[in-house]
Amino acid sequence: MKQFWDIKSLHLDKILLFRMGDFFEMFYDDATKAAPILGITLTQRNKKSEDQTPMCGVPHHSIGGQINKLLAAGLKIAICDQVEDPKLAKGLVKRAVTRILTPGMVYDSDTLESTQSHFITALDKSSVSFTDTTTGESFYFLVDGYAQALKLIQILPVAELVLDETVWTVTELEIIKKSLPIVTHHKVEKALLADIPASADLLRQYILSLADEKIQNVLQPFVKRETEHRLNLSTQTLRHLEIFSTYKGDEQGSLFQAINRTKTSSGARLLRQWILFPLRNKQSIEKRFDLIHFFREDMYLLKKLREILSGMGDIERRMSKIAQPQCNARDLTSLAASVDYALDALDKSQNILKSQINTEVLSDLVNEIKKTVLEDAPLTLKQGFIIQKGVSSELDELIELSTNAQSHVEKMEAQEKEATGINSLKIRYNNVFGFYIEITHLHKDKVPKHYQRKQTLANAERFCTDELIELEKKVLSAQTKRNDLEYAIFDALRSKVLNTASELLKLASYCAELDVLAGLSWLSLEESYCRPAFATSGELKLTQSRHPVVEQFQRGKFVANNIELDKNDCYLITGPNMAGKSTLMRQVALTALLAQMGSYVPATEAVLPLYDSIFTRIGASDQLSEGLSTFMVEMTETATMLKQATANSLLILDEVGRGTATFDGLCLAQSILEHILNDVKAQVFFATHYHELTSMDQVFTQVKNVHMKIHDHNGIIEFLHILNFGPAGQSYGVQVAELAGLPKSITERAKLLLHDLENKKSSVQVVEKVIEKVVEKTVPAVKATNQLSLFDKPAVDPKAEALMEELRKLSITNTSPLQALNQIAKWQDSLN
């Protein structure tokens, strides 16, 4: 264990994978941490002795998936491999750390989710930079403070954040670590790259400090990206609209799953970015519409392209793997096949995306790989059988010798028999003398003079010749030489591939964009989407609008609706749960998102504004780990929305204020809506169960009362999901509870209580009006210009005072409607 501790002492913050034979072993705390994550048994090093060292291990050939599990858990890893052949080792096999991995660095990209990027990011006070080491993609944003940077980090799939802690305060570091707990500290002594932000330079230096130098070939130059001309989507909006996963965490049922018709992994990753960063530039959006229209008009080309793309592998991630130490020959053959398909797609598409790609260089590279590497080459590189015949005459001779050694021996034996006339002559081999010629004593007088005696036996003599010694050298060293030469040829070809990385990645990028556009074209035809238009006046008009996800689960049953709003207008939506209010609001937001990412939309006609942001406040959730209740989360998200929204934003609010007492919630809901209408002036969809708010249309002309139509037949309701103008008649809460399956005894009791409460509410309202009249008649009016003294008492008629006392003593909640009416009649008589 001394060798283990010598190496472990240099990597105390990492899990050390210690190679022992065919296994990577972990010991002590490393084993204790790793075993439950990997789901393997924790054992002891030697159960029969007093050595209770905890340990666990995994086979070296399946280490990739296990490493990614440890990285996903936020652990760092040091891979300690055997750096000499155990057969040649004198004593203990030499071992050394050959690779260090962190959560942002990937051991084997094949074990990752193929449709999702895997970013490692770095942050400084004015910029945030991202790199996906599995594809080489690198970009940065200039930001106004780290708060804006953290928003970007939260919406992108970031595995690790790198910081230079010397530029941050303790408080700032605490805030940053709350957003992303996997934080690594790295300091840059000297800038490596010019003309890029400090965060990009920090990130590139950190990656190069961990990875093989060959990764530089696949890391693309940093590209500046803008947020100013993009539709702003917060993490709350992405969650509320179920963009990439449902509330349950499933991809099935998300927008991405519903619209993803891509055929390649790189296309799916690009589609995710188009969804995350929709456009605000009308010209750029229309360009995407034009390309979709182009494909829709040529169905043969569209089908052919999608057929070709379906055979194309992941060029970006294959290139990344080729730059890693665990690259093998099949990675090159796989790359060649992928590039072949990609070049075919480029040719068939007539280069409609106008990309400058050197197809001649790539075609030559593909042909060279095909002519050089065997298709069924083994996964190991240093045991030969990876290079084809005809590549090197020297290698061909070695292949011939190593695979046909016996035939060479037989050929020499036949030649010697013919030359000596000794038919019993044999050429044999043993571990002591190697190859030798054996001649019986009967024919020893025929032995040629150039034969060299090696051994005398009872019945025979053994000889060798210069030719036989030379053959022995060739045969015995042929396999070793073959292995070394094949690896050298492979490594040279691998270097050539990496030197062509820029052209290969340009081709991959072209095909990814082609795949997304072809996929959106196919989606628009498959689901009958229309090309949207953008209104400069800010109006929203959707004809036969549908929800892009829900309609795919309700084939032929989804009810489309027409939606029309002028700039700054509000749809105030009332009606029971399950009627379709939330679906309607979400489909408007999703339609806007699809339109601005350059996709056709689910409607027969669509005219939309160009929004700068989409804000949502939908659903109930709490954050117990942060000590936040459902209502607090609701108010926090609403506050953020109101601070950031502009007149060009789209606001979706669903049942605001429901998380607190009724009157508090009602007052908050009305105040929030008034603020939006008066100050923010954004287009807003506001769903509520507070029917009192429907009277706001008398004060605010922007408010349009709408409801989802219900068919009520003798208390049995049917949701029609049709949008109608005007407020809803009632909430149908008890009927919805019946549909949900509550016991009949409960719903019947609820109906009785509801009926009683409604009657009492009517009584209260009548009595309150009577009280107002009584006060008006019995208390002398005070002119507005006269101010009463603090100590003055208004003059009150004794008869009226007695009546007031009766009013005070009356128990309104215990008075039936009939009793209330009788009492009111009595009071009226006394007043008259």
N, C-alpha and C positions, 0 to 999 in steps of 0.2 A: 504493500500500500504506500510505500515511500514515494514511488514514482507518481502515484495518484495525487498525494498531498503536495508534492513539488509543483505540479501543474495547477491543482485546484487553488493553491495559495495565491496564484496570479489572477484568478477569476472567481473571487468570492461572491460577486453579485450575479453569477450566472449558474445555470444548471449545466454541469459538466457531463457530457456523453462520452464515456471512456470505452474505447474499442478493445474488446477482449475476444479474439477469435471471430466467430460469426455474430457476435452480439455487441450492442452498445449498452454498457452497464452504468447504473447510477448508484451512488452510495450516500449514506448518512442523510443529512437534511435534504439533499437533492432528491434522493429516493422517496423520502417522506412527502415532499411536495408533489413530485411527479406522478406517483402511483395512482392517487385518486383521480387526477386529471386524465390520465391515460386509460384508466379502468383496468389496471393490471395488478397482480398480487404483489404485495410488499413482503419480502422474505428476509432471511439472514444469510450472511456470506458463508458461514459454515455451521450448520445446525448441530453437528456432533461435538463441536468444541465450545469453549467459553466465549468465542468471538461472536458477539451479538450484533455485528455491524448490519444495519438495515440496508437492503439493496433491492433493486429491480432492474429489469433489462428488456430490450426489444431487439428482434433480429435486424441485422444491418440492411437487409434487402427491402425492408418495409419501414424504414426509418422516416421517410418523407411525411407521411400522414401524422405520425406521432409528434414530429417536430412542430408541425403547424398547430396541433392541439395545444402544445406548451406555449407557443408564441401567441395564440389567440387568448390564452389565459393571462397574458401580460408579462410572461417570463422571458428572460434573456438566456441564450444558449451558447455554450462553447463546445465545438465538436473536436474531440481529441482522437485522432486516428493513428493507426500503425504506419510509420513512415519508412519501414524496411520490410523486406520479405521475411516472414518468420522462419522459413527454411534456411535462410542464409544468416540468420541472427546468431551471434555468439553471446549467449546468456540472455538477458532480458531484452525483449523486442523494444526498439526505440519508438516512442510515441511523442506526438506534438499536437498542439491546437492548430488545425488547418482552416477553421472557419468560425467566425462569430456571427450569431444571428440575433436580431432584436425583433419586436413585434412588427415593425415596418418592413423588415427584410424577409424575403421568402426563400425557403429551401427548395421547394418544388411547386411551381405554379399550377401543375396539373391537379393538385389537391385543393385548390381554391375554387370558390364559386366563379364559374367562367364568365358570367354576365355582369360581374361587379368588379369595379376597380379596387385597388388596395394601396391607398396613399400613405406616404410618410410625409410629414409637413414640418416646416420651420417657421418661426414667428419672430418679427422684431416690431419696433414701435410704429413703423410706417408701411410694412408690407407683410404678406403671408405667402409662402411658396409651397408647392405640392409636387411630388414625384411619385410615380408608380414604377417601382423597380421591376415589376413583372412585364411592363410594356415599354418602359423608357419615357413615357409621357411626362413632361415637365412644364409647369406654368406658374405664374405668380399674379397676385392682385396687389395694387397699391391701396392702402386703407387709411382711414382717418381714425387712428387709435386702435388698440387691441380688441375693443369690444366688437367692432365691425368684423375684425378677423375671426373672432370666435364664432360669430354667426355663420361664416363660410365653413369653418371647420366642422360645425355641428350638422350641416346639411350634406357634406361630402363624406364618403366612407374612409375615414382616417384611422389608421391602426396605431400610429405613434407620432408624438409631437416632440420636436427637438428645439431646445432653447439654449441660449447663452445666458446663464443665470446672472452674470455680472451686470447685465443691462436692465435687470428688473428689480423692483422692490419686493420685500417679503410679502406685502399685501397683494401685489399684482400676481406674484407666483401662486398664492393661495387661490385666487379667483380663477386663474388659468387652469390649475390642476383640478378644480371642481368641474370644469367643462370637459376635460379629457385627462383621466387619471394616469394614463401611460405616457409619462413625460421623461425624456432623456436630456441630460445636460451635456453640452459639448461646446468647447471654446475654440474659436478661430484665432490663430496667432497672426496670420497674414492672409490677405484677400487672394483668392485663387483665380476668380473670374472677374472680368471688368464689365462695366455697363449693365450690371444687374443689381437688384437690391441685396442688402446684407443677408436677408433671410434665405435667398436663393443660394448665395455663396456658402453660407453655413450648412445648408442642407446637402449641397453637392459634396462638400468636404467630409461631412459625416458619413455619407454613403460610401465614398471612396476609401474611408478609413476602415470599413468593415468588409467590403466586397473585393473580389478578384479584379485586377486592373482591366481585364477584358470587358468589364461592364461599361467602361467608358464608351465603347463602340455603340452601345444600344441606348445610352442615356441621351435623350434628345435635348437640344438647346432650350433654355427657358423662354417661354412665350408669354408676353403680357396679355392678360385678359381683363375686360372691363365689366363692372357691375352697373355702371351708370345707364347703359342702354339695354339692360336686361329687366325682365319682369321679376319683381322681388317676391320670393316665396320663403316664408319663415318655416322653422321646424314644426311649429304648431299647425301651420297650413298643410304641410306635407302629411302630418299625422291625421288631422281632421278629415282631409279629403281622401285618405287612404291611397296615397300615390304609389308607394312601393310595397306597402304591406297593410293588411287590415288591422283593426283594433286588437285582434287575436294574435297578430304577429305572422299571419300566413301571407305568402305572396299571391296565392289563389284568391281572387276577389279584389285585387288591387288594380289601379289604372294601368300600371306598367304591364302586368300580366295580360290585361284585356286588349291592349293595343300593340303588344310586341309581336310583330310578324317577321322579325329579322331571321336570317339563316346562318349568321356567323356570331361568334362570341364577341368579336370586336364591334360588330354592328349593334349588338345588344348593349354593350357598355356605352357606346356613343349615344344611343337612344336615351339612356338614363341621363346623360349630361344635357341633351336637348330638353328633356322634361324639367331638370333642375334649373336650367338657365334659359327660359323662353326669351324671345327677342322683343324689342320695342321699336326697332327700325322697320318701318313699313316696307321699304325697298328690299331688305334682306328676307323678310317673310314672304313677300310676293315671289321672290326668286325660287324659294322652296316650293311654293304653290305651282309655279310654272313647270318645275321638274316633275312634280307629281302628275300634273296634267299631261305632260309628255309621255310618261309611262302608261297612264290610263288610256291614252289614244293608241298605244301599240301593245296590245295584249300578248302578241307572239314574243316580242322582245322582252316584256316583263316576265313572262313564264320562263323563257330561256335563261335570263339572267339569274332568276331565283334558283333555278335548277343547278346552274354553275356554282353559285355562291354556297349552296348547301353542301357541296363537296369540298369547299375550301376550309382548311383548318385555321388555327389561330396564329397567324404569322408573327404578331407582336410578342406574344408569350413564348412562342417557339424560339424566337431570336434571343429573348432574355435567358432561356434555358441553355442555349448554345454558348452563351457567355459565362455560364456557371461551371464549376469544376465537375459536376456530376453529368455533364453532357455526354451523350453516346451517339453512335453512328445512326441510329434510327431517327434521332432528332433532325439530322441533315436530310435523310430521305423523306421524312414527313414535311420538312420545310420545302423541299423541291416540289413535292406534290401540291402543296398549298399555293406556291408561287405559280405553278403551271395553271391552276384554276383561276388565280387572280389575274394573270395575264390574259387569259381567255375572256374573263369578265370585262377587262379594260378594253379589249378589242371589240367585243360585242356592243359595249355601251357607247362606242364611237367617241370615247373620252369627253362625254358631255360635261364633266366637272372641270375640264380644262386644267389638268394637272401635268406638270412637266416631269415625266418619268422616263428614265433611260431603259426602255424595254429590251434593247439589244444586249446590254450588259447582263440584265437579269435572265434573259433566255440562255445566254452562254453559261451562266452560273448553274442554272437548272440542268442543262445538258451535261456539264462537268460532274455534278453530283451524281446524276444517273449513271454515268459511265464509270465513276470511280467507286462508289459505295455499293456493297451488296444489299439487296432489298431486305433480306431476312438476317441481317447482321446481328450478332449477339449484343446484349446490353453492356457487357464489359469491353473495354477498349484495348487492354494489353494482353489479350490472349489470342489475337489474330482472327482470321476469318471475317474481316470487315471490308477488305479492298478486293475489287474484281481483278481478274487476269487481264493483261494488256495495258495496264496503267504504267508499269515499270518492268523492264526486261530483267533487272536484278531480282525484283520481287517474284516474277514469274518463275525464275530458276529456283528460288527458295521455296516457293509453293510446290513446285514439282518435286524437289528433294524431300520436303517434309511430308508430303502426302503420298509419294510413290517411292519411299526408301527401299522397300522390299523388292520392287521391280528392278531398281538400279543394282541391287546386290545380285539378283538372279541373272541379270544381263551380264555383269562382270564374271559371275561364276561360269556361265556358258562360254564366254570368251576365253577364260583360262583353261577350261576343259579342252577346247578346240586347239589352243596354242600348245598345251603340254601333252595332249593325247591321253590324259588320265580321266576316265569317265567317272571314277568314284570321288573326284575332288569336290570338296564342300567348302563354302564360305559361311562361317557361323559367327555368333556374337555372344560374349558374356561380359559381366560387369567388371571383371579383373583385367582382361586383355583387350576388350573391345572387339572389333572385327578381326577375324583371322582366317587363313586358308588351312584346311586340314587334309593331309595326304597320308594314306596308310603306308606301313613299312613295305608292303608289296611293291609300291610304285616309287619308293624314295630315290631310286636311281634316275628317275625321269624329272626330278625337281630342277627347274631352271636355276642358273647361277644368281640371277637378280633377286631370288626369293630370300627373305631374311628370317632365320629360324627364331621362334619365340618360345617354344616349349616342346619337350619330348615326352611322349606318353608311352605306355606299354605296347600299344598296337599302332600308334600313328605319330606323325610329326605335325607341328603347327607353325605356319609361316605368315609373314606379312610382306606386302610390297609397297612401294611409294604410292602407287595408284590407289591401293586399298586404304592406306593411311589418309590420303587426301579425301577419298570418298567418305571415310569415317568422320573426318572433321566437318565435311559439308553436311552430312546427314544429321549428326548430333547437334550441330550449332544452327542448323537451318531453321528450326522452329523458333528458337530464341531470336535469331536475326530477323526472321519473318515478322514476329510480333513487334519488334522494335521498328522495323521499316514501315509496317502497316500503320503503326501509331504516328510515325513522322509524316506519312502521306496524309493521314486523316487530319492531323493538327495543322498542316499547311492549308488544307482545304477549309478547315474551320476558320482559320485566320482570314482567308479570302472572303468567306461569307460575312464575317464580322466587319471587314473593311468595306463591304457593300451594304452595310446596315442602313445608311441614310436612304438609299434608293428602295430597299426592301420595306422600310417603315413608311415611306411615301406611298408605296403601292398598297400597303395595308390600310393606311388612312383613307386612301381613295376608295377602296372596296368597302370599308366600314360605312362611309357616307352614302355610297351607292346602295348598300344593303338597307340602310335606314329609309332612304327615299323609296326604294322598291317595296319595302315592307309597309310603309304608310300608304303607298299607292294601292297595294293589294288590300289593305284594311279598308280603304275608302270604297273600293269596289265590293268587297265582301259584305260590309255593313251598311252600304248605301249612304255614305257621308257626302256632304256637299262642300264646295269651296266657299269659305267665308269672305266677306268684304269688311273693310274698316271704315267707319263713319267719322268724319272730321267733326261733326256736330256733337258727338258723344252719345248718340242714341244706341240702344240695345234692342234688337229685333230678331227673335228666334222663332222660326216657323216649324212646327212639328218637332220641337226639341226633344231629345232623348238622353238618358243617362248612359254613357259609353260602357259602363260595367254592368249595371243592373239589367239592361236590355239583353245582354248575352246569356243571362241566367233565366230570362223570361221570354224565350223565343216566341214571337208572335203575340205575346200577351201584354207587352209594355205599352202604357198609354202615353202617347206623345202630347205635348202641350205647346201653345203659342205664348210667347213672353215678349212684352213690349215695355220698355222704359225709356224716358227721355233722360238727358244728362241731369245728374244730381237727384233723380227720382228715387222713391222708396216703395218697395212692395212690402206691405204689412200683412203677413200671412197668419191666419188663424185657422183653427180646426183641431180635431182630435189627433192623438198619437196614432201612427199607422196609416194616416190618410195620405202621406206622401210629401209633407212639407220639406223635410230634410233632404229627401231625394231630389226634389225640384231645385232647391238652392244649390246643392252640390253639383247638379248637372250643369247649371249656369257657370259655376266657377271652373269646372273641368272643361267645358266648351271654350271658355276664354283662354285657359291654359293651352289646350290643343291648338287653337287658332294661332296663338302667338309663338308656339314652337314650330309652326310651319306645316301643321297637319290640317287636312280636311276635318269637318266636325259632324257629329250626329244630329242632323237636322235636314229639312228640305230646302231651307233658305236661312242664311245667317248674316246679320250685320251687327258688328260689335265696335265698341270704342277700343283704342289702344290703351290698356291699363298700365299703370306703373307698378302696382302691387295688388296682390289678392290677400286679404286678411280674413280669417275665420275664427269664430268662437262657437264651436259645436261640441256637444257631448259633455258628459260629466266625468271628471277624473280627479284623483287626489295624488299628492306627492308626499306620502307619509315619511319617506326618508329625509325630506327637507322640512317636515313639520307643517306642511301646507294642506289645508282642507280643500274639499271640492269647491266650495264657494270662494275661497281665497285664490285658488288657481284660476277660476272663472274671472274674478275681478282683475287679477294680475294680467291675464292675457288680454282682457278688454282694455285695460289701461295702456298696454303696449300698443295695441291697435290704434287707439285714439290719438296717441302721441305721434305715430308715424304715418298715419293715413293722410292722403291728400284728396283734392277734388277729382283726381284721375284714378283713384283706387276703387276696387270692388270690395265691398264689405258684406260678409255673411255672418249673421248673428242668429243663433238658434236658442230660444227660451232663456234669454239673459235674465238673471235675478231669481231663478227657480230654487237656488240653493240656500235661501234664507226665508225668514218669515214672509207671509203673503204681502202685507202692506209695504214692508221694506223692499221686497223684490219688485213690486209694482212701481213704486216711486223711483227706484234705481233704473228700471227698464225705460220708463218714460223720460227720465232725465238724460239717459245715455242717448236715446233716439233723438231727443230735442237737440242735444249737442251736435250730433251728426248732421242733422238737417240745417241747423243754424250756422255752425262753425266749419265743420269738415266739408260738407256739401258733396259727399261722394255718393255714387250709386250704392244702394244698400238693400239687402233682402233681410227682413226682420221677422222671424217667426216667433209667435208668443201664444201663451194660454191666457194672458191677461186681456180679456175682452174689453176692459175699460179703455185700452189704448186705441181702439178702433175709432173713437171720437176725435182723434188727432187730425183726421183728414179735414175737419171743419176749420182747423187753425193753419195747417200746413198743406198747401196745394200740391206739394210733391208727393204726399202720402197717397198711395193707391191701396185700398183695402181689397184683399183677395182671400179666397179660401179654397180648400180642396173639397170637392163635392162628395156628399154622402147620401146614399139612398136609405131612408128609414122607413121600414114597413112594419108597423105595429111593434116598434121597439127592437126589431131585428135590423141591424145596420149592415150595409155593404159599402166598402170603400171603392169609389169609382176612379179615384186618382185624376180627376179632371179639374183643371184650374178654372175657377169662376170668380167674377168680380163681386165685391161686397164682403162684409164680415161674416164669419160662420155663425149659425144660429145658436148652437150649443156645443159643449165640449165632448159629449158622449163618453166620458171617462168610465162610467160603470159598464156600458156596453162593450167597450174595449177590454175591460177586465173579464167579462163573460167570454169573449172570444179567446182570451189568453188561457182560459181553463180554470179560473178560480171557482171554488165550490159554490153551488147555487145558493146555499144558505147565506153565504157571505154577500153575494151580489144582491140578493133580495133584501137583506137587511140594509145594505148601502142605499138601495133605492128608497126605502122608507125614511132613512135618515136624511137623504137628499131632499125628499119631498117636504119633510118637516122644516128643514133649514130654509128652503126657498120660501115657505109660507111665513116663517118668522121674519125673514128678511123683508118681505112685503109689509108685515105689520110694523116693523121698526121704521121703515121708510115713511109709512102713513103717519105714525105717531110723531116722528121728527118734524114732519111738515106742520102738524097741528101745533106743536110747541113753538115753532117759528111764528105762526099766526098769533098765538096767545101772547107771546112776548111783544110782538108788534103793537097789539091793541092795548096791553096793560101798562107797558113801560113808556112814559112820555119820550117822544123823539127828541134827541139832542142835535141841534144844528151843528153842522160840520165846523162852523166858524167859532163855536163856543167850546171851550175846553173845561171839562168838569174838574172841580177841585179833588184832590186825592182823598179828602175827608168828607166830601159831600155825598149824600145818599139820594138817589132819585126817588121821587114821591111815587108810592105804589098804592093802588086802591086795595083796602082790606079784603074785599071780595076776590079780587084777582090774586092776592097773596095766598088766600086759602086754596085757590085753584092751582097755583104753582106748587104748593105743598103736596097736593094730590098727585101732580105730575111727577114730582121727585120720588114719591113712594111707589109709583106704579112699576111693577116688574115686567119689563117689556119681553124678556126672553121666556117668561112663563105665561104669557097672555096669548090666547088663540086669536086668529083673525076675527071671529065673530064677537068675542068679548071686547076686542079693541074697538070695533066699529060701534058697539053699543055704548062704550065709555065715551067715545068721541062725540056721539050724538047727544049724550047727557051734557057734556061740556059746552057744546054749541048752544044748547037750550039755555044754560045758565049765563052764557055770554050775551045772548040776545035779550 
